[in-house]
Amino acid sequence: MPRTSIVRRYPLEVLERICWALFDRPSKISQWHLGRCTLVNLARTCKFFSEPALNVLWHSITDIAVLLLVLPKNVYERCLVQDGDAILDGFRLNLTVRLKETHVARLLAYGRRVRKVCYDAELRSSVIAGLTAAPSAYDHLAEALGHRTLLPSVKVLKFKIRPLAPVSIFRSFHVLFGPKLNRLAIHQHAASWRAKGPPPITQETEEQFARMLSKLKDVAPALRMLHITMISGGEIMAAAASKYLPTFQNLVSLILYDSNLLLTPDAILRIGGIPQLHTLMFNACHPSWDDEQVAQVLQIPSLFLELRTVRITSPSLALPTKLLALVGSPHLKSITITATTPIPRIEIDPLFATIGALPSRTLLNTIYIDAGWQCGVLPCDDAGVTMPARLPNGGPCVPEPIGEEALRPLLALSSLEDVVLHVECPFDVDDALLDRFASSWRGLGRLILGKSTWGMLYEGDLKQSRALARGAQSRASNAVPGQVALEASGLLEANGPPTEAVVEGPEVPWQKKSSDDWIKPRATLFGLIAFAQRCPCIDMLGFELNADLSTLPPARLETRPMLGAPCSPLDTLNVGLSPIEDPYVVAAFLADSFPRLGDIQSAWEDMELESIRGGDDDDGDDGPGGDLVERERWSIARTYRVRWEKVLKLVPKFASIRAQERRWKLRMAGET
C-alpha cells in the first residue's frame, strides 16, 4: 500500500499536533528557526500537511499588520514614526490604496486561521519585529469588510496602546473582534511614553472607546476574561464601562484595577450578580460613591457568590470594608486593598473584623493591604474624630498602634499563606502575639507588618499594649521574652533570667507624643526563632524587633537554642527601624537558625537622609575585612544601619563555620 494512503487516513488534529511539535520552542534559542522553516516548507510543498501547517503558522500573530503582509507590496508601505525629536522604535504599516475584493478574500482566507493576536507573542522574526498597523489601516479594513468578520476564530486578543498605536485606534478596533473571542486585554502604561506621559485623551476618542465596547457586546457576548488598563480616560469612558461591562454575563475575570475606568455603585451591583465571576479588580474612586449610593448597594444581602480573587482601589478603607461585607462566596482566597489617600486610624479595625467574618475565612490564603506607599494613617481621638497628621511644632501626630485587639479577627483565617499589611501606622507586636500568629497560620510563607518609616513605638502607655502585656505576664510572669515557646518545644532550657515587668502608667494623649521619645520594640529574637520554628514554610518576615541580647548570660547564648531543630527556609528579613547593639552576637544567633538568610533589609538608611543633607556623609574608615569603623559623631540611624549591614555579611560566614563543625562531627563519628 502506498505510504501516502496512510497519511491520508490521519485526522487533521493528529497532523496539527505533529506540526506543533515542530513549532514548539527547542532547548536552544539558536535552533528556533529549524522547526519553523520546516513547517513553511511543508505548507509549500506537501498537500496533506499544507492545511495543518498553515493553521499552526498563523495561530498567533503580534499585530494585524502581520496579516496585511499577505497583500501585494504595492498595497501597503512601512514608515518610521517621529515623536518630537525622537524616532520611535518599530515601524507603522499604512495602506496606500483602497482594498479590492480580491484583497479582502485573501485576508479572509488567512484570517480564519488566527487564534491569538498578542503584542507580546514570541515569533522571533525580523520581518515583523516592531511592526504595527496604523489607525488609518484599521479604518480601511473596516470599510472594506463591511459586516464580515476578519478573524472568526480568534479567541485571545491582547493589545498595547503605545505611541505607534495611539488611542485613536479605537475608532475601528472592532475589526479584530470575533464571535469566539473569550479573552480581551487592552493595556496602556505610562512607561511607553517615557518621561512625557501619554497625550491627553479627547472627547472624540472617548466616544470611540464607548462605541467599541458597544460593538464588543454585540460581537463577543461569550467573553470570559476582560482586562483593561487605561491611564488615560474621562467621564464618557467611565460611563461606557459602567453601562456595558455588566452585560457580559459569562465573565470569569474582570480586571480594571489600574485604570481610569471608574465603576459606579450600580455597575458593581450588577457585576456582583454575574454567576461565574471568579476575579474582580476595580477602582472605586468614582465620585458617585457617596453614602446614599453605597447604602443602595448595601441593601443587597449577598453578591459575588463565586468570587476567588478581589482587588479594590479606593480613597479610603471604609468603602472596601462595606463591599467585602457583601461577598457571599465561600471560595474567596485572595484580598488586595489599596488606599489612594490618607486614611483615618478608625477604619483599620473594622476592615480586619470584616475579613475575619467572611464565609471563606477558612480558605482565605492571601491578604494584601496597602495604605502607606503614597498616603498615611491619620490619628483619631477616642470619639473617632480624625486629627491632623502634624503637631503645631512640626512633629508627627502618631496614630494608635495596631496590636492584638485589631489583629485578633485575622487569627480565624487558618489557611493564610501571605500576609502583607503595608499600613503607615505603628504595630505593637510582642512574642506572645507572634506565638498566636504561629498557632493560627501554620502554612504562612510571608508576613510583613507595617511600613518601616514609623519606626519604633513611641514613649508612653499604649492602649493595646497593656492588654498584650497582661496576657504575656499570665503565661510566664518571669520568662525571657520569646523563650516560652522555645522551652515548650525542648529547644531551650527552662529557668532563664527574668525580664523587666511591664508597668502601666497613665494614658498619654496620642497627639502629644514626641518623635524624640523612643522605646524599643517588644518582639525579640527568641520570639522570631520560635515563630519560624512553628511556621516551617516562612521565607520572608518583616516587623520590628528588639535585637538586644545583652541581658542573657554568655552560657545561655552558647547553648545554641535551635540545636537539633530543622533549619528554617527564611531568606529575607526586614527589620525596619529595629535597634541593634552587638552585630556579632546577633549574626551568630541568626546563623544558627537561618543559615539560608540572604537579605536583611532595614529602614535606617532612609533616616540618614537628613544628616547627609547636612554634610555628614562620610561613612568612616575601613576596618579589618573592609568593615566600617563606627564613629562617635555618627547618628543613631547610621550606627544601626551599619550594624545590620554587618550582620548580613556575618551570617553566611557563621553558617559556613557551623556546617564545617557538623561535617567534622560526622567524620569523627565514622558516619561520613
MIVOMI-398605 format. One line per field, with one value per residue (C-alpha): x, y, z. Coordinates in steps of 0.02 Angstrom, whole numbers, plus 50000, padded with zeros to 5 digits. Layout:
N
c1: X  ...
c2: Y  ...
c3: Z  ...
END
This chain:
672
c1: 50000  50072  50134  50027  49870  49922  49947  49780  49694  49769  49640  49678  49704  49846  49932  49918  49997  50143  50159  50152  50294  50398  50342  50370  50525  50680  50800  50922  50868  50985  50879  50712  50712  50736  50562  50475  50567  50517  50335  50348  50420  50282  50149  50225  50265  50158  49973  49924  50022  49981  49820  49882  50050  49964  49849  49999  50099  49953  49892  49969  50018  50082  49976  49851  49993  50064  49907  49915  50085  49995  49934  50034  50177  50103  49954  50050  50205  50313  50365  50456  50363  50439  50387  50457  50644  50650  50616  50504  50563  50473  50377  50200  50113  49995  49879  49914  49768  49587  49566  49486  49376  49519  49623  49482  49462  49647  49639  49487  49573  49718  49621  49512  49667  49716  49676  49779  49829  49954  50077  50199  50191  50365  50381  50564  50555  50650  50517  50376  50476  50403  50276  50109  49961  49918  49746  49705  49738  49603  49485  49521  49490  49326  49265  49315  49248  49077  48982  49104  49217  49403  49454  49309  49415  49512  49500  49631  49661  49798  49836  49951  49915  50080  50149  50148  49968  49881  49707  49633  49644  49482  49388  49396  49467  49313  49383  49485  49331  49258  49114  49235  49332  49340  49490  49521  49662  49698  49848  49908  50061  50144  50316  50280  50290  50447  50454  50321  50175  50030  49944  49777  49628  49495  49307  49300  49418  49315  49160  49253  49301  49118  49064  49199  49128  48955  49013  49109  48946  48862  49004  49076  48937  49025  49178  49251  49404  49415  49569  49578  49717  49691  49788  49700  49514  49369  49186  49125  49237  49192  49007  49026  49117  48982  48849  48917  49032  48892  48807  48942  48858  48988  49134  49251  49382  49358  49517  49512  49618  49749  49630  49533  49376  49291  49138  48980  48892  48752  48880  48960  48787  48752  48927  48902  48762  48870  48855  49032  49139  49299  49415  49367  49490  49422  49441  49307  49362  49210  49133  48961  49018  48933  48843  48674  48737  48832  48676  48580  48712  48715  48530  48576  48607  48739  48836  48987  48939  49085  49222  49400  49507  49462  49566  49492  49572  49483  49516  49477  49463  49283  49215  49309  49252  49070  49094  49182  49034  48928  49040  48945  49071  49135  49282  49369  49557  49641  49603  49702  49652  49743  49705  49746  49726  49769  49651  49586  49652  49473  49445  49575  49495  49325  49415  49506  49344  49252  49388  49387  49198  49195  49112  49278  49384  49446  49506  49574  49763  49816  49787  49874  49829  49923  49887  50058  50154  50085  49973  49969  49858  49778  49765  49593  49537  49429  49272  49338  49370  49517  49658  49793  49943  50064  50077  50095  50281  50300  50318  50213  50047  50058  49905  49861  49966  49892  49903  49818  49645  49644  49729  49628  49495  49631  49680  49523  49599  49683  49741  49839  49999  50036  50000  50062  49997  50083  49998  50082  50050  50148  50122  50126  50191  50270  50322  50154  50065  50193  50156  49971  50012  50112  49972  49843  49945  50049  50065  50122  50256  50267  50223  50250  50183  50184  50291  50461  50453  50358  50498  50490  50343  50336  50359  50203  50069  49990  49806  49827  49997  49930  49813  49956  50069  49940  49919  50105  50126  49988  50081  50251  50274  50463  50508  50631  50534  50513  50583  50413  50383  50563  50555  50391  50474  50626  50744  50792  50823  50699  50730  50801  50834  50681  50630  50580  50397  50284  50225  50061  50066  49939  49875  49957  49854  49921  49925  50051  50181  50351  50459  50609  50545  50577  50562  50620  50504  50438  50463  50629  50747  50685  50509  50569  50651  50501  50386  50495  50505  50316  50293  50406  50360  50405  50533  50503  50472  50453  50423  50523  50606  50724  50892  50974  51041  51145  51025  51066  51221  51354  51319  51141  51196  51322  51183  51126  50937  50899  51023  50948  50800  50773  50840  50710  50695  50689  50793  50730  50713  50652  50689  50628  50697  50746  50888  51042  51190  51310  51304  51420  51308  51152  51235  51288  51113  51029  51154  51112  50926  50926  51080  50993  50965  51024  50946  50921  50834  50820  50748  50888  50961  50804  50827  51002  50944  50927  51101  51175  51096  51187  51354  51384  51402  51569  51545  51713  51870  51875  51925  51984  51894  51829  51704  51669  51734  51599  51625  51555  51484  51379  51192  51097  51022  51192  51256  51111  51114  51298  51271  51130  51235  51373  51250  51207  51391  51423  51275  51337  51512  51448  51331  51479  51580  51438  51417  51601  51575  51436  51544  51688  51570  51506  51683  51735  51584  51629  51467  51542
c2: 50000  50172  50274  50422  50322  50301  50489  50514  50424  50535  50657  50841  50852  50724  50817  50980  50900  50845  51024  51094  50977  51060  51235  51224  51308  51198  51197  51311  51481  51464  51317  51407  51431  51246  51182  51337  51333  51150  51200  51332  51205  51080  51212  51250  51075  50944  50937  50838  50947  51114  51145  51096  51183  51346  51331  51319  51457  51578  51526  51678  51849  52004  52131  52141  52216  52039  51985  52134  52072  51939  52079  52138  52252  52398  52399  52446  52537  52536  52700  52764  52874  53028  53086  53260  53247  53059  52916  52782  52603  52496  52529  52581  52497  52604  52551  52659  52607  52561  52375  52275  52123  52009  52084  52056  51875  51843  51922  51817  51657  51683  51773  51622  51529  51660  51611  51739  51920  51959  52102  52000  51839  51764  51747  51798  51865  52018  52047  52079  52141  52306  52312  52396  52440  52624  52684  52726  52544  52490  52616  52545  52369  52417  52500  52354  52216  52290  52165  52022  51958  51962  51846  51724  51602  51723  51679  51789  51973  52063  52239  52376  52561  52650  52791  52678  52626  52776  52780  52840  52658  52628  52706  52542  52423  52312  52234  52121  52053  51883  51777  51656  51791  51745  51845  52030  52133  52315  52392  52569  52603  52770  52691  52675  52865  52883  53045  53141  53028  52991  53136  53194  53099  53194  53183  53107  52968  52934  52917  52798  52691  52688  52629  52495  52424  52427  52327  52208  52169  52128  52030  51933  51906  51749  51847  51768  51873  52062  52159  52346  52457  52636  52775  52897  52918  53027  53027  52961  52808  52776  52789  52669  52544  52554  52530  52388  52284  52213  52147  52013  51879  51746  51841  51742  51879  52069  52168  52359  52390  52504  52600  52762  52666  52707  52599  52667  52582  52525  52442  52349  52294  52217  52144  52061  51959  51882  51697  51633  51786  51724  51876  52057  52202  52378  52559  52626  52808  52864  53025  52942  52829  52936  52874  52868  52766  52647  52624  52566  52436  52376  52332  52176  52036  51940  51962  51885  51707  51627  51755  51691  51848  52029  52187  52357  52528  52659  52827  52750  52582  52610  52578  52413  52359  52383  52298  52148  52127  52091  51949  51788  51675  51529  51513  51683  51657  51824  52002  52156  52331  52491  52661  52813  52948  52959  52852  52877  52753  52710  52624  52488  52383  52364  52306  52167  52119  52107  51999  51884  51859  51814  51649  51595  51633  51453  51457  51634  51625  51800  51971  52123  52293  52444  52605  52679  52698  52866  52902  52875  52839  52987  52975  52983  53032  52924  52987  52933  53111  53125  53234  53323  53222  53353  53440  53630  53605  53506  53335  53186  53152  52966  52855  52721  52564  52409  52271  52113  52190  52245  52088  51961  51935  51882  51738  51648  51633  51465  51447  51609  51595  51777  51923  52095  52244  52394  52515  52678  52651  52582  52397  52336  52158  52054  51872  51819  51888  51806  51642  51664  51701  51541  51439  51503  51519  51360  51372  51554  51596  51786  51906  52094  52209  52395  52519  52544  52735  52744  52659  52602  52633  52800  52833  52822  52695  52605  52566  52397  52360  52342  52201  52113  52135  52063  51911  51884  51900  51774  51648  51671  51812  51787  51718  51787  51860  51726  51582  51508  51432  51376  51289  51205  51133  51075  51191  51296  51254  51319  51440  51582  51754  51859  52008  52180  52192  52300  52445  52526  52714  52848  52863  52998  53077  53022  53195  53250  53115  53171  53085  53112  52986  52812  52643  52477  52355  52215  52070  51984  51868  51723  51760  51767  51596  51519  51589  51523  51353  51336  51404  51289  51372  51551  51629  51816  51912  52097  52177  52274  52180  52206  52129  52163  52002  52085  52028  51846  51767  51702  51523  51538  51601  51459  51329  51374  51373  51291  51149  50991  51081  51086  51244  51372  51419  51604  51702  51882  51980  52160  52235  52412  52528  52391  52438  52329  52334  52191  52135  51986  51910  51939  51865  51709  51693  51709  51598  51451  51462  51538  51480  51523  51705  51803  51975  52086  52250  52397  52572  52659  52717  52821  52903  52958  53074  53224  53205  53177  53338  53423  53365  53217  53092  53013  52830  52822  52720  52538  52417  52236  52142  52303  52337  52516  52578  52665  52846  52933  53076  52959  52975  52831  52795  52773  52668  52546  52540  52492  52361  52275  52276  52193  52059  52022  51995  51888  51768  51665  51657  51591  51471  51403  51377  51281  51175  51129  51085  50965  50882  50861  50785  50659  50617  50589  50476  50375  50418  50508
c3: 50000  49957  50104  50055  50088  50270  50290  50206  50348  50485  50556  50545  50734  50727  50585  50681  50835  50726  50663  50840  50889  50753  50801  50988  51058  51061  51207  51116  51051  50903  50840  50840  50653  50611  50653  50587  50422  50408  50434  50298  50177  50221  50189  50019  49956  50044  50003  50157  50279  50198  50295  50470  50442  50395  50545  50661  50574  50582  50754  50840  50771  50858  50764  50624  50520  50506  50416  50299  50237  50133  50018  49866  49912  49816  49935  50093  50149  50305  50381  50532  50655  50731  50904  50925  50900  50927  50807  50884  50888  50759  50600  50564  50417  50312  50171  50020  49908  49934  49962  49822  49843  49793  49934  50058  50002  50031  50203  50249  50191  50310  50447  50481  50545  50676  50855  50952  50923  51062  51058  51163  51061  51033  50846  50829  50653  50595  50461  50586  50736  50797  50655  50698  50590  50581  50640  50459  50411  50534  50453  50279  50342  50424  50265  50152  50266  50298  50406  50375  50515  50480  50623  50651  50752  50863  51048  51130  51093  51189  51131  51195  51173  51137  51029  50874  50912  50992  51068  50903  50851  50948  50802  50704  50834  50818  50658  50774  50864  50826  50892  50978  51071  51255  51316  51284  51362  51320  51408  51416  51525  51560  51535  51348  51332  51435  51535  51438  51476  51358  51270  51340  51275  51178  51190  51016  51068  51224  51116  51001  51152  51206  51032  51036  51199  51123  50972  51084  51174  51008  50926  51075  51203  51269  51327  51484  51527  51510  51565  51528  51594  51535  51620  51503  51515  51564  51612  51445  51451  51633  51594  51448  51559  51692  51559  51454  51565  51675  51517  51493  51597  51553  51629  51738  51760  51756  51789  51792  51947  51867  51758  51747  51705  51870  51900  51979  52126  52012  51895  52041  52096  51925  51909  52078  52001  51864  51906  51869  51910  51994  51983  52009  52014  52000  52052  52171  52161  52060  52132  52138  52280  52411  52566  52480  52332  52446  52553  52399  52360  52540  52530  52431  52557  52461  52298  52211  52254  52159  52186  52213  52198  52233  52220  52264  52244  52347  52429  52599  52687  52739  52565  52536  52709  52659  52491  52568  52684  52529  52467  52491  52406  52511  52389  52410  52429  52394  52451  52397  52450  52403  52480  52374  52509  52695  52796  52974  53101  53149  52980  53005  53142  53053  52896  52989  53077  52911  52834  52986  52968  52782  52732  52656  52810  52821  52639  52626  52596  52541  52620  52548  52621  52552  52646  52662  52499  52444  52593  52779  52928  53016  53206  53287  53461  53574  53485  53315  53255  53136  53197  53095  53042  53108  53275  53287  53322  53159  53239  53184  53267  53296  53268  53392  53359  53280  53407  53467  53481  53298  53230  53330  53193  53071  53184  53125  52950  52970  52788  52772  52671  52627  52744  52693  52793  52716  52834  52880  53064  53212  53253  53432  53419  53556  53571  53639  53486  53372  53459  53422  53240  53229  53309  53184  53024  53012  52822  52820  52691  52707  52847  52830  52966  52935  52843  52921  52913  53078  53171  53350  53463  53549  53734  53842  53876  53728  53744  53661  53735  53911  53860  53773  53924  54043  53929  53920  54108  54140  54031  54109  54231  54246  54074  53950  53802  53671  53774  53823  53652  53639  53808  53760  53605  53702  53609  53759  53941  54068  54211  54107  54176  54216  54114  54168  54217  54111  54216  54172  54184  54149  53972  53869  53728  53560  53488  53622  53591  53529  53399  53513  53642  53575  53658  53592  53504  53614  53494  53522  53430  53536  53480  53300  53313  53399  53264  53122  53205  53209  53032  52929  52763  52810  52694  52718  52879  52908  53078  53205  53347  53491  53442  53610  53687  53822  53960  53925  54005  53884  53938  53877  53706  53690  53708  53531  53555  53387  53406  53332  53252  53063  52982  52931  52746  52794  52668  52686  52849  52852  53022  52987  53120  53242  53362  53375  53494  53453  53270  53302  53435  53328  53174  53269  53341  53171  53079  53190  53150  52975  52878  52713  52763  52613  52634  52786  52749  52867  52853  52945  52780  52748  52918  52868  52730  52843  52917  52743  52682  52825  52756  52870  52731  52774  52822  52907  52881  52834  52969  52958  52819  52742  52884  52931  53097  53197  53248  53399  53297  53193  53206  53284  53113  53033  53176  53169  52980  52977  53113  53018  52860  52960  53019  52839  52798  52951  52942  52792  52869  53035  52944  52843  53002  53084  52928  52943  53125  53079  52947  53070  53197  53070  53018  53197  53224  53068  52977  52828
END
